[in-house]
Amino acid sequence: MVTFEGRFTDVAELRIAVVVARFNDLVTSRLLSGCLDCLGRHGIDTSAGSDQLDVAWVPGSFEIPLVTQRLAASGRYQVVITLGAVIRGDTPHFDVVVSEVSKGVASVSRATGVPVIFGVLTTDTMQQALERAGIKSNLGWSYGLQALEMGSLMASIPALG
Ligand code: INI
């Protein structure tokens, strides 16, 4: 029997891309700082000159899948983290944006074989979003941890063929 498990500290070989939406950037910039804090504390170089980490900003969550697709297909990254905030109160087309970004990200992940962390908050109010982006906890930190786990897990499982 083989047990495959991700690791959180053996990160020297990991290259990570983060795709972050500017829409609701009060929330998303906080998710990004939580995420980078987590990655840095686990040994990822998060400095400006880092060779391990790149960040791509997109206008809104709707644009996340396209840029994620390009980054994942580049072969440069072992994992991509997506960060966004879709708030029902501000968004008549909430369901459309949420559906497109969630299905888009899942489909990129399966098509490329690169794990993509779904860090798009979907909440009813800005207050709820802020609570998840640092006022209470910062889910950006969890997304960073999940990226380390999935990046190292996938690297440990031999690909078929
Ligand atoms: N994008 C978001 O990330 N969150 C939102 O709450 C949101 N609202 O409220 O509309 C939003 N809209 C922009 C959308 O993602 C696209 O950027 C835009 O439609 C251009 O394609």
Backbone and ligand atoms as CSV (ligand in chain L), in Angstrom:
chain,resi,resn,atom,element,x,y,z
A,1,MET,N,N,0.836,-1.200,0.000
A,1,MET,CA,C,0.000,0.000,0.000
A,1,MET,C,C,0.873,1.254,0.000
A,2,VAL,N,N,0.477,2.193,-0.784
A,2,VAL,CA,C,1.170,3.497,-0.779
A,2,VAL,C,C,0.184,4.540,-0.282
A,3,THR,N,N,0.628,5.350,0.639
A,3,THR,CA,C,-0.206,6.475,1.074
A,3,THR,C,C,0.405,7.762,0.526
A,4,PHE,N,N,-0.379,8.498,-0.224
A,4,PHE,CA,C,0.102,9.778,-0.755
A,4,PHE,C,C,-0.414,10.900,0.139
A,5,GLU,N,N,0.493,11.773,0.528
A,5,GLU,CA,C,0.088,12.912,1.348
A,5,GLU,C,C,0.900,14.123,0.958
A,6,GLY,N,N,0.264,15.278,0.999
A,6,GLY,CA,C,0.993,16.513,0.734
A,6,GLY,C,C,1.876,16.888,1.912
A,7,ARG,N,N,2.879,17.731,1.624
A,7,ARG,CA,C,3.778,18.208,2.679
A,7,ARG,C,C,3.639,19.729,2.765
A,8,PHE,N,N,4.018,20.266,3.891
A,8,PHE,CA,C,3.839,21.715,4.087
A,8,PHE,C,C,5.159,22.461,4.247
A,9,THR,N,N,6.255,21.727,4.377
A,9,THR,CA,C,7.512,22.419,4.632
A,9,THR,C,C,8.577,22.114,3.586
A,10,ASP,N,N,8.351,21.060,2.806
A,10,ASP,CA,C,9.359,20.645,1.834
A,10,ASP,C,C,9.032,21.349,0.516
A,11,VAL,N,N,9.298,22.665,0.448
A,11,VAL,CA,C,8.709,23.476,-0.618
A,11,VAL,C,C,9.734,24.010,-1.625
A,12,ALA,N,N,10.978,23.551,-1.494
A,12,ALA,CA,C,12.042,24.135,-2.322
A,12,ALA,C,C,11.759,24.015,-3.815
A,13,GLU,N,N,11.076,22.931,-4.211
A,13,GLU,CA,C,10.850,22.700,-5.654
A,13,GLU,C,C,9.540,23.314,-6.160
A,14,LEU,N,N,8.776,23.927,-5.281
A,14,LEU,CA,C,7.447,24.427,-5.693
A,14,LEU,C,C,7.526,25.810,-6.322
A,15,ARG,N,N,6.831,25.964,-7.455
A,15,ARG,CA,C,6.619,27.308,-8.005
A,15,ARG,C,C,5.104,27.538,-8.031
A,16,ILE,N,N,4.703,28.691,-7.544
A,16,ILE,CA,C,3.283,28.964,-7.310
A,16,ILE,C,C,2.889,30.252,-8.022
A,17,ALA,N,N,1.717,30.231,-8.681
A,17,ALA,CA,C,1.147,31.462,-9.233
A,17,ALA,C,C,-0.127,31.791,-8.467
A,18,VAL,N,N,-0.328,33.069,-8.211
A,18,VAL,CA,C,-1.561,33.530,-7.571
A,18,VAL,C,C,-2.275,34.444,-8.566
A,19,VAL,N,N,-3.555,34.165,-8.812
A,19,VAL,CA,C,-4.379,35.030,-9.668
A,19,VAL,C,C,-5.383,35.722,-8.763
A,20,VAL,N,N,-5.351,37.042,-8.738
A,20,VAL,CA,C,-6.183,37.772,-7.775
A,20,VAL,C,C,-7.004,38.847,-8.484
A,21,ALA,N,N,-8.283,38.926,-8.113
A,21,ALA,CA,C,-9.191,39.882,-8.754
A,21,ALA,C,C,-9.139,41.235,-8.044
A,22,ARG,N,N,-9.152,42.309,-8.858
A,22,ARG,CA,C,-9.161,43.658,-8.272
A,22,ARG,C,C,-10.538,44.039,-7.736
A,23,PHE,N,N,-11.599,43.456,-8.309
A,23,PHE,CA,C,-12.959,43.790,-7.869
A,23,PHE,C,C,-13.065,43.435,-6.380
A,24,ASN,N,N,-13.618,44.347,-5.596
A,24,ASN,CA,C,-13.670,44.176,-4.131
A,24,ASN,C,C,-12.262,44.025,-3.571
A,25,ASP,N,N,-11.365,44.906,-4.000
A,25,ASP,CA,C,-9.962,44.703,-3.603
A,25,ASP,C,C,-9.713,44.985,-2.125
A,26,LEU,N,N,-10.671,45.625,-1.479
A,26,LEU,CA,C,-10.573,45.741,-0.014
A,26,LEU,C,C,-10.485,44.331,0.595
A,27,VAL,N,N,-11.227,43.419,0.019
A,27,VAL,CA,C,-11.241,42.027,0.481
A,27,VAL,C,C,-10.079,41.246,-0.136
A,28,THR,N,N,-9.927,41.352,-1.461
A,28,THR,CA,C,-8.974,40.451,-2.131
A,28,THR,C,C,-7.516,40.782,-1.772
A,29,SER,N,N,-7.220,42.082,-1.524
A,29,SER,CA,C,-5.834,42.397,-1.157
A,29,SER,C,C,-5.515,41.817,0.216
A,30,ARG,N,N,-6.535,41.730,1.070
A,30,ARG,CA,C,-6.315,41.111,2.390
A,30,ARG,C,C,-6.162,39.585,2.263
A,31,LEU,N,N,-6.932,38.999,1.378
A,31,LEU,CA,C,-6.748,37.554,1.135
A,31,LEU,C,C,-5.333,37.299,0.642
A,32,LEU,N,N,-4.873,38.188,-0.265
A,32,LEU,CA,C,-3.523,38.017,-0.818
A,32,LEU,C,C,-2.478,38.140,0.287
A,33,SER,N,N,-2.613,39.152,1.178
A,33,SER,CA,C,-1.580,39.245,2.216
A,33,SER,C,C,-1.599,38.043,3.141
A,34,GLY,N,N,-2.795,37.531,3.470
A,34,GLY,CA,C,-2.850,36.337,4.318
A,34,GLY,C,C,-2.196,35.149,3.636
A,35,CYS,N,N,-2.461,35.030,2.349
A,35,CYS,CA,C,-1.919,33.920,1.568
A,35,CYS,C,C,-0.380,34.006,1.500
A,36,LEU,N,N,0.135,35.197,1.209
A,36,LEU,CA,C,1.600,35.358,1.098
A,36,LEU,C,C,2.271,35.146,2.455
A,37,ASP,N,N,1.595,35.582,3.510
A,37,ASP,CA,C,2.140,35.370,4.858
A,37,ASP,C,C,2.300,33.869,5.119
A,38,CYS,N,N,1.269,33.113,4.781
A,38,CYS,CA,C,1.323,31.653,4.973
A,38,CYS,C,C,2.448,31.031,4.149
A,39,LEU,N,N,2.502,31.404,2.865
A,39,LEU,CA,C,3.515,30.805,1.988
A,39,LEU,C,C,4.919,31.131,2.494
A,40,GLY,N,N,5.128,32.397,2.879
A,40,GLY,CA,C,6.441,32.831,3.360
A,40,GLY,C,C,6.853,32.078,4.617
A,41,ARG,N,N,5.898,31.876,5.514
A,41,ARG,CA,C,6.233,31.191,6.769
A,41,ARG,C,C,6.486,29.710,6.580
A,42,HIS,N,N,6.102,29.203,5.408
A,42,HIS,CA,C,6.382,27.790,5.131
A,42,HIS,C,C,7.566,27.621,4.184
A,43,GLY,N,N,8.296,28.693,3.944
A,43,GLY,CA,C,9.553,28.558,3.219
A,43,GLY,C,C,9.533,28.991,1.770
A,44,ILE,N,N,8.381,29.447,1.266
A,44,ILE,CA,C,8.343,29.969,-0.107
A,44,ILE,C,C,8.947,31.374,-0.113
A,45,ASP,N,N,9.805,31.629,-1.104
A,45,ASP,CA,C,10.381,32.972,-1.234
A,45,ASP,C,C,9.298,33.910,-1.772
A,46,THR,N,N,8.868,34.851,-0.959
A,46,THR,CA,C,7.805,35.777,-1.387
A,46,THR,C,C,8.371,37.176,-1.664
A,47,SER,N,N,9.699,37.278,-1.782
A,47,SER,CA,C,10.301,38.589,-2.033
A,47,SER,C,C,9.997,39.048,-3.462
A,48,ALA,N,N,10.240,40.337,-3.727
A,48,ALA,CA,C,9.944,40.903,-5.048
A,48,ALA,C,C,10.708,40.174,-6.155
A,49,GLY,N,N,11.904,39.706,-5.857
A,49,GLY,CA,C,12.711,39.032,-6.888
A,49,GLY,C,C,12.524,37.523,-6.904
A,50,SER,N,N,11.481,37.042,-6.259
A,50,SER,CA,C,11.308,35.594,-6.110
A,50,SER,C,C,11.169,34.880,-7.446
A,51,ASP,N,N,11.796,33.696,-7.493
A,51,ASP,CA,C,11.667,32.816,-8.650
A,51,ASP,C,C,10.601,31.751,-8.384
A,52,GLN,N,N,10.048,31.787,-7.173
A,52,GLN,CA,C,9.095,30.730,-6.774
A,52,GLN,C,C,7.653,31.184,-6.827
A,53,LEU,N,N,7.429,32.492,-6.945
A,53,LEU,CA,C,6.074,33.012,-6.772
A,53,LEU,C,C,5.819,34.142,-7.764
A,54,ASP,N,N,4.705,34.053,-8.482
A,54,ASP,CA,C,4.271,35.153,-9.350
A,54,ASP,C,C,2.818,35.478,-9.019
A,55,VAL,N,N,2.465,36.753,-9.159
A,55,VAL,CA,C,1.098,37.204,-8.872
A,55,VAL,C,C,0.540,37.896,-10.113
A,56,ALA,N,N,-0.652,37.484,-10.544
A,56,ALA,CA,C,-1.317,38.121,-11.694
A,56,ALA,C,C,-2.630,38.744,-11.212
A,57,TRP,N,N,-2.816,40.021,-11.497
A,57,TRP,CA,C,-4.052,40.716,-11.133
A,57,TRP,C,C,-4.990,40.718,-12.332
A,58,VAL,N,N,-6.267,40.410,-12.089
A,58,VAL,CA,C,-7.276,40.463,-13.157
A,58,VAL,C,C,-8.382,41.429,-12.705
A,59,PRO,N,N,-9.202,41.930,-13.655
A,59,PRO,CA,C,-10.207,42.928,-13.249
A,59,PRO,C,C,-11.230,42.386,-12.243
A,60,GLY,N,N,-11.774,41.205,-12.515
A,60,GLY,CA,C,-12.792,40.655,-11.619
A,60,GLY,C,C,-12.730,39.145,-11.646
A,61,SER,N,N,-13.562,38.523,-10.828
A,61,SER,CA,C,-13.519,37.062,-10.701
A,61,SER,C,C,-13.844,36.364,-12.020
A,62,PHE,N,N,-14.666,37.007,-12.835
A,62,PHE,CA,C,-15.031,36.405,-14.114
A,62,PHE,C,C,-13.795,36.123,-14.977
A,63,GLU,N,N,-12.768,36.966,-14.849
A,63,GLU,CA,C,-11.557,36.824,-15.679
A,63,GLU,C,C,-10.559,35.818,-15.098
A,64,ILE,N,N,-10.833,35.317,-13.900
A,64,ILE,CA,C,-9.861,34.429,-13.248
A,64,ILE,C,C,-9.576,33.165,-14.076
A,65,PRO,N,N,-10.596,32.471,-14.598
A,65,PRO,CA,C,-10.292,31.207,-15.294
A,65,PRO,C,C,-9.358,31.358,-16.493
A,66,LEU,N,N,-9.530,32.422,-17.278
A,66,LEU,CA,C,-8.700,32.580,-18.478
A,66,LEU,C,C,-7.223,32.732,-18.122
A,67,VAL,N,N,-6.955,33.584,-17.151
A,67,VAL,CA,C,-5.548,33.817,-16.778
A,67,VAL,C,C,-4.986,32.588,-16.048
A,68,THR,N,N,-5.839,31.945,-15.267
A,68,THR,CA,C,-5.416,30.709,-14.599
A,68,THR,C,C,-5.038,29.655,-15.633
A,69,GLN,N,N,-5.837,29.584,-16.691
A,69,GLN,CA,C,-5.577,28.620,-17.772
A,69,GLN,C,C,-4.192,28.856,-18.380
A,70,ARG,N,N,-3.891,30.143,-18.660
A,70,ARG,CA,C,-2.596,30.437,-19.291
A,70,ARG,C,C,-1.435,30.081,-18.367
A,71,LEU,N,N,-1.576,30.434,-17.116
A,71,LEU,CA,C,-0.496,30.163,-16.159
A,71,LEU,C,C,-0.338,28.652,-15.937
A,72,ALA,N,N,-1.451,27.964,-15.779
A,72,ALA,CA,C,-1.381,26.521,-15.508
A,72,ALA,C,C,-0.789,25.788,-16.711
A,73,ALA,N,N,-1.175,26.215,-17.914
A,73,ALA,CA,C,-0.706,25.536,-19.124
A,73,ALA,C,C,0.756,25.857,-19.435
A,74,SER,N,N,1.325,26.861,-18.780
A,74,SER,CA,C,2.711,27.251,-19.084
A,74,SER,C,C,3.703,26.174,-18.659
A,75,GLY,N,N,3.303,25.314,-17.730
A,75,GLY,CA,C,4.214,24.276,-17.250
A,75,GLY,C,C,5.179,24.794,-16.198
A,76,ARG,N,N,5.086,26.064,-15.862
A,76,ARG,CA,C,6.037,26.656,-14.920
A,76,ARG,C,C,5.635,26.434,-13.458
A,77,TYR,N,N,4.333,26.246,-13.224
A,77,TYR,CA,C,3.853,26.233,-11.834
A,77,TYR,C,C,3.316,24.853,-11.446
A,78,GLN,N,N,3.546,24.493,-10.187
A,78,GLN,CA,C,3.000,23.232,-9.674
A,78,GLN,C,C,1.603,23.434,-9.101
A,79,VAL,N,N,1.255,24.679,-8.826
A,79,VAL,CA,C,-0.075,24.963,-8.273
A,79,VAL,C,C,-0.407,26.437,-8.543
A,80,VAL,N,N,-1.701,26.675,-8.755
A,80,VAL,CA,C,-2.179,28.052,-8.945
A,80,VAL,C,C,-3.237,28.326,-7.873
A,81,ILE,N,N,-3.139,29.493,-7.259
A,81,ILE,CA,C,-4.126,29.914,-6.251
A,81,ILE,C,C,-4.969,31.025,-6.861
A,82,THR,N,N,-6.285,30.920,-6.771
A,82,THR,CA,C,-7.150,31.992,-7.268
A,82,THR,C,C,-7.793,32.694,-6.073
A,83,LEU,N,N,-7.825,34.019,-6.121
A,83,LEU,CA,C,-8.410,34.802,-5.028
A,83,LEU,C,C,-9.397,35.820,-5.603
A,84,GLY,N,N,-10.598,35.824,-5.065
A,84,GLY,CA,C,-11.608,36.779,-5.515
A,84,GLY,C,C,-12.675,36.923,-4.446
A,85,ALA,N,N,-13.588,37.860,-4.677
A,85,ALA,CA,C,-14.704,38.051,-3.735
A,85,ALA,C,C,-15.926,38.442,-4.543
A,86,VAL,N,N,-16.931,37.596,-4.541
A,86,VAL,CA,C,-18.187,37.914,-5.226
A,86,VAL,C,C,-19.247,38.071,-4.136
A,87,ILE,N,N,-19.846,39.261,-4.110
A,87,ILE,CA,C,-20.757,39.607,-3.016
A,87,ILE,C,C,-22.166,39.772,-3.579
A,88,ARG,N,N,-23.088,38.986,-3.067
A,88,ARG,CA,C,-24.435,38.933,-3.643
A,88,ARG,C,C,-25.100,40.305,-3.651
A,89,GLY,N,N,-24.946,41.046,-2.549
A,89,GLY,CA,C,-25.608,42.352,-2.450
A,89,GLY,C,C,-25.193,43.322,-3.538
A,90,ASP,N,N,-23.969,43.200,-4.040
A,90,ASP,CA,C,-23.455,44.146,-5.045
A,90,ASP,C,C,-23.637,43.627,-6.456
A,91,THR,N,N,-24.165,42.441,-6.607
A,91,THR,CA,C,-24.013,41.761,-7.885
A,91,THR,C,C,-25.328,41.187,-8.394
A,92,PRO,N,N,-26.005,41.930,-9.315
A,92,PRO,CA,C,-27.232,41.354,-9.861
A,92,PRO,C,C,-26.957,40.023,-10.548
A,93,HIS,N,N,-25.771,39.888,-11.147
A,93,HIS,CA,C,-25.440,38.644,-11.834
A,93,HIS,C,C,-24.511,37.776,-10.982
A,94,PHE,N,N,-24.736,37.812,-9.676
A,94,PHE,CA,C,-23.946,37.013,-8.716
A,94,PHE,C,C,-23.822,35.555,-9.160
A,95,ASP,N,N,-24.987,34.953,-9.460
A,95,ASP,CA,C,-24.969,33.513,-9.777
A,95,ASP,C,C,-24.166,33.220,-11.044
A,96,VAL,N,N,-24.239,34.154,-11.996
A,96,VAL,CA,C,-23.502,33.952,-13.256
A,96,VAL,C,C,-21.993,34.011,-12.995
A,97,VAL,N,N,-21.567,35.049,-12.265
A,97,VAL,CA,C,-20.128,35.195,-12.005
A,97,VAL,C,C,-19.617,34.006,-11.190
A,98,VAL,N,N,-20.367,33.631,-10.154
A,98,VAL,CA,C,-19.928,32.518,-9.297
A,98,VAL,C,C,-19.860,31.219,-10.091
A,99,SER,N,N,-20.871,30.996,-10.908
A,99,SER,CA,C,-20.911,29.756,-11.681
A,99,SER,C,C,-19.749,29.709,-12.681
A,100,GLU,N,N,-19.514,30.829,-13.372
A,100,GLU,CA,C,-18.433,30.850,-14.372
A,100,GLU,C,C,-17.073,30.645,-13.724
A,101,VAL,N,N,-16.828,31.348,-12.625
A,101,VAL,CA,C,-15.487,31.247,-12.032
A,101,VAL,C,C,-15.284,29.872,-11.399
A,102,SER,N,N,-16.303,29.322,-10.762
A,102,SER,CA,C,-16.095,28.024,-10.109
A,102,SER,C,C,-15.944,26.912,-11.148
A,103,LYS,N,N,-16.823,26.918,-12.143
A,103,LYS,CA,C,-16.705,25.860,-13.172
A,103,LYS,C,C,-15.428,26.048,-13.997
A,104,GLY,N,N,-15.105,27.324,-14.275
A,104,GLY,CA,C,-13.917,27.608,-15.092
A,104,GLY,C,C,-12.648,27.120,-14.416
A,105,VAL,N,N,-12.540,27.402,-13.131
A,105,VAL,CA,C,-11.332,27.028,-12.389
A,105,VAL,C,C,-11.219,25.499,-12.295
A,106,ALA,N,N,-12.355,24.848,-12.021
A,106,ALA,CA,C,-12.328,23.382,-11.923
A,106,ALA,C,C,-11.928,22.770,-13.256
A,107,SER,N,N,-12.440,23.357,-14.327
A,107,SER,CA,C,-12.152,22.790,-15.635
A,107,SER,C,C,-10.684,22.999,-16.039
A,108,VAL,N,N,-10.121,24.154,-15.689
A,108,VAL,CA,C,-8.688,24.387,-15.960
A,108,VAL,C,C,-7.845,23.362,-15.206
A,109,SER,N,N,-8.211,23.120,-13.978
A,109,SER,CA,C,-7.429,22.216,-13.145
A,109,SER,C,C,-7.419,20.815,-13.751
A,110,ARG,N,N,-8.604,20.352,-14.155
A,110,ARG,CA,C,-8.673,18.997,-14.725
A,110,ARG,C,C,-7.982,18.938,-16.092
A,111,ALA,N,N,-8.151,19.988,-16.900
A,111,ALA,CA,C,-7.582,19.961,-18.257
A,111,ALA,C,C,-6.056,20.007,-18.233
A,112,THR,N,N,-5.488,20.743,-17.287
A,112,THR,CA,C,-4.029,20.905,-17.280
A,112,THR,C,C,-3.342,19.924,-16.336
A,113,GLY,N,N,-4.106,19.365,-15.382
A,113,GLY,CA,C,-3.483,18.508,-14.365
A,113,GLY,C,C,-2.774,19.306,-13.287
A,114,VAL,N,N,-2.915,20.624,-13.333
A,114,VAL,CA,C,-2.289,21.475,-12.314
A,114,VAL,C,C,-3.356,21.804,-11.261
A,115,PRO,N,N,-3.084,21.529,-9.989
A,115,PRO,CA,C,-4.086,21.862,-8.984
A,115,PRO,C,C,-4.330,23.366,-8.922
A,116,VAL,N,N,-5.598,23.732,-8.844
A,116,VAL,CA,C,-5.971,25.152,-8.731
A,116,VAL,C,C,-6.795,25.299,-7.456
A,117,ILE,N,N,-6.339,26.156,-6.574
A,117,ILE,CA,C,-7.038,26.376,-5.302
A,117,ILE,C,C,-8.132,27.415,-5.520
A,118,PHE,N,N,-9.347,27.070,-5.122
A,118,PHE,CA,C,-10.495,27.957,-5.321
A,118,PHE,C,C,-10.632,28.878,-4.104
A,119,GLY,N,N,-10.051,30.051,-4.227
A,119,GLY,CA,C,-10.071,31.019,-3.129
A,119,GLY,C,C,-10.964,32.200,-3.445
A,120,VAL,N,N,-12.107,31.915,-4.041
A,120,VAL,CA,C,-13.055,32.989,-4.362
A,120,VAL,C,C,-14.163,32.959,-3.306
A,121,LEU,N,N,-14.208,34.008,-2.493
A,121,LEU,CA,C,-15.260,34.093,-1.478
A,121,LEU,C,C,-16.582,34.404,-2.151
A,122,THR,N,N,-17.631,33.745,-1.730
A,122,THR,CA,C,-18.973,34.065,-2.219
A,122,THR,C,C,-19.830,34.327,-0.987
A,123,THR,N,N,-20.216,35.573,-0.793
A,123,THR,CA,C,-20.934,35.935,0.431
A,123,THR,C,C,-22.145,36.807,0.097
A,124,ASP,N,N,-23.019,36.951,1.078
A,124,ASP,CA,C,-24.194,37.806,0.897
A,124,ASP,C,C,-23.848,39.277,1.097
A,125,THR,N,N,-22.888,39.553,1.984
A,125,THR,CA,C,-22.575,40.958,2.315
A,125,THR,C,C,-21.065,41.185,2.350
A,126,MET,N,N,-20.697,42.470,2.244
A,126,MET,CA,C,-19.288,42.863,2.380
A,126,MET,C,C,-18.765,42.515,3.774
A,127,GLN,N,N,-19.622,42.696,4.767
A,127,GLN,CA,C,-19.229,42.365,6.150
A,127,GLN,C,C,-18.790,40.898,6.257
A,128,GLN,N,N,-19.583,40.015,5.669
A,128,GLN,CA,C,-19.230,38.582,5.720
A,128,GLN,C,C,-17.908,38.328,5.007
A,129,ALA,N,N,-17.714,39.021,3.883
A,129,ALA,CA,C,-16.461,38.827,3.134
A,129,ALA,C,C,-15.270,39.305,3.959
A,130,LEU,N,N,-15.418,40.486,4.576
A,130,LEU,CA,C,-14.305,41.028,5.374
A,130,LEU,C,C,-14.002,40.129,6.578
A,131,GLU,N,N,-15.056,39.545,7.143
A,131,GLU,CA,C,-14.830,38.639,8.280
A,131,GLU,C,C,-13.959,37.453,7.878
A,132,ARG,N,N,-14.065,37.045,6.605
A,132,ARG,CA,C,-13.279,35.901,6.126
A,132,ARG,C,C,-11.933,36.345,5.563
A,133,ALA,N,N,-11.727,37.645,5.532
A,133,ALA,CA,C,-10.479,38.165,4.940
A,133,ALA,C,C,-9.676,38.936,5.980
A,134,GLY,N,N,-9.864,38.601,7.250
A,134,GLY,CA,C,-8.977,39.185,8.247
A,134,GLY,C,C,-9.657,39.738,9.478
A,135,ILE,N,N,-10.941,40.154,9.372
A,135,ILE,CA,C,-11.570,40.709,10.574
A,135,ILE,C,C,-11.719,39.615,11.630
A,136,LYS,N,N,-12.159,38.445,11.202
A,136,LYS,CA,C,-12.176,37.299,12.128
A,136,LYS,C,C,-11.005,36.380,11.799
A,137,SER,N,N,-11.140,35.626,10.720
A,137,SER,CA,C,-9.998,34.825,10.270
A,137,SER,C,C,-9.643,35.313,8.866
A,138,ASN,N,N,-8.518,34.829,8.360
A,138,ASN,CA,C,-8.152,35.201,6.989
A,138,ASN,C,C,-8.036,33.916,6.169
A,139,LEU,N,N,-9.044,33.676,5.332
A,139,LEU,CA,C,-9.028,32.445,4.541
A,139,LEU,C,C,-7.884,32.406,3.543
A,140,GLY,N,N,-7.300,33.573,3.244
A,140,GLY,CA,C,-6.135,33.592,2.359
A,140,GLY,C,C,-5.038,32.696,2.910
A,141,TRP,N,N,-4.917,32.670,4.219
A,141,TRP,CA,C,-3.909,31.833,4.871
A,141,TRP,C,C,-4.202,30.359,4.587
A,142,SER,N,N,-5.471,29.981,4.715
A,142,SER,CA,C,-5.849,28.580,4.446
A,142,SER,C,C,-5.601,28.213,2.990
A,143,TYR,N,N,-5.885,29.145,2.089
A,143,TYR,CA,C,-5.676,28.847,0.666
A,143,TYR,C,C,-4.183,28.615,0.395
A,144,GLY,N,N,-3.333,29.368,1.082
A,144,GLY,CA,C,-1.887,29.156,0.938
A,144,GLY,C,C,-1.498,27.753,1.387
A,145,LEU,N,N,-2.058,27.351,2.512
A,145,LEU,CA,C,-1.752,26.019,3.053
A,145,LEU,C,C,-2.250,24.928,2.107
A,146,GLN,N,N,-3.450,25.117,1.595
A,146,GLN,CA,C,-4.018,24.112,0.678
A,146,GLN,C,C,-3.186,24.019,-0.606
A,147,ALA,N,N,-2.624,25.156,-1.014
A,147,ALA,CA,C,-1.779,25.142,-2.216
A,147,ALA,C,C,-0.517,24.321,-1.967
A,148,LEU,N,N,0.101,24.514,-0.814
A,148,LEU,CA,C,1.305,23.733,-0.499
A,148,LEU,C,C,0.971,22.243,-0.473
A,149,GLU,N,N,-0.166,21.921,0.141
A,149,GLU,CA,C,-0.560,20.508,0.248
A,149,GLU,C,C,-0.814,19.912,-1.133
A,150,MET,N,N,-1.592,20.600,-1.942
A,150,MET,CA,C,-1.947,20.040,-3.255
A,150,MET,C,C,-0.757,20.019,-4.208
A,151,GLY,N,N,0.080,21.075,-4.161
A,151,GLY,CA,C,1.250,21.118,-5.051
A,151,GLY,C,C,2.178,19.954,-4.751
A,152,SER,N,N,2.438,19.711,-3.467
A,152,SER,CA,C,3.370,18.630,-3.132
A,152,SER,C,C,2.710,17.266,-3.285
A,153,LEU,N,N,1.402,17.184,-3.018
A,153,LEU,CA,C,0.699,15.907,-3.201
A,153,LEU,C,C,0.741,15.472,-4.662
A,154,MET,N,N,0.407,16.381,-5.557
A,154,MET,CA,C,0.373,16.029,-6.980
A,154,MET,C,C,1.766,15.669,-7.478
A,155,ALA,N,N,2.784,16.370,-6.959
A,155,ALA,CA,C,4.153,16.058,-7.381
A,155,ALA,C,C,4.561,14.670,-6.901
A,156,SER,N,N,3.941,14.178,-5.831
A,156,SER,CA,C,4.350,12.888,-5.274
A,156,SER,C,C,3.652,11.697,-5.953
A,157,ILE,N,N,2.575,11.973,-6.701
A,157,ILE,CA,C,1.843,10.877,-7.344
A,157,ILE,C,C,2.328,10.736,-8.787
A,158,PRO,N,N,2.834,9.557,-9.159
A,158,PRO,CA,C,3.347,9.400,-10.519
A,158,PRO,C,C,2.224,9.570,-11.534
A,159,ALA,N,N,2.510,10.304,-12.617
A,159,ALA,CA,C,1.516,10.444,-13.676
A,159,ALA,C,C,1.503,9.164,-14.494
A,160,LEU,N,N,0.351,8.810,-15.031
A,160,LEU,CA,C,0.251,7.600,-15.873
A,160,LEU,C,C,0.929,7.843,-17.218
A,161,GLY,N,N,1.471,6.790,-17.771
A,161,GLY,CA,C,1.932,6.851,-19.145
A,161,GLY,C,C,3.304,7.329,-19.337
L,1,INI,N1,N,-16.405,40.654,-9.915
L,1,INI,C1,C,-16.045,40.164,-8.708
L,1,INI,O1,O,-14.946,39.609,-8.560
L,1,INI,N2,N,-16.874,40.285,-7.649
L,1,INI,C2,C,-18.096,40.892,-7.745
L,1,INI,O2,O,-18.833,40.971,-6.711
L,1,INI,C3,C,-18.484,41.424,-9.003
L,1,INI,N3,N,-19.734,42.162,-9.143
L,1,INI,O3,O,-20.282,42.614,-8.135
L,1,INI,O4,O,-20.197,42.340,-10.265
L,1,INI,C4,C,-17.598,41.275,-10.094
L,1,INI,N4,N,-17.922,41.755,-11.321
L,1,INI,C5,C,-16.963,41.956,-12.355
L,1,INI,C6,C,-16.770,40.711,-13.205
L,1,INI,O5,O,-16.041,39.727,-12.493
L,1,INI,C7,C,-15.974,41.040,-14.470
L,1,INI,O6,O,-14.724,41.583,-14.100
L,1,INI,C8,C,-16.689,42.050,-15.379
L,1,INI,O7,O,-18.013,41.602,-15.661
L,1,INI,C9,C,-15.928,42.218,-16.717
L,1,INI,O8,O,-15.879,40.988,-17.441
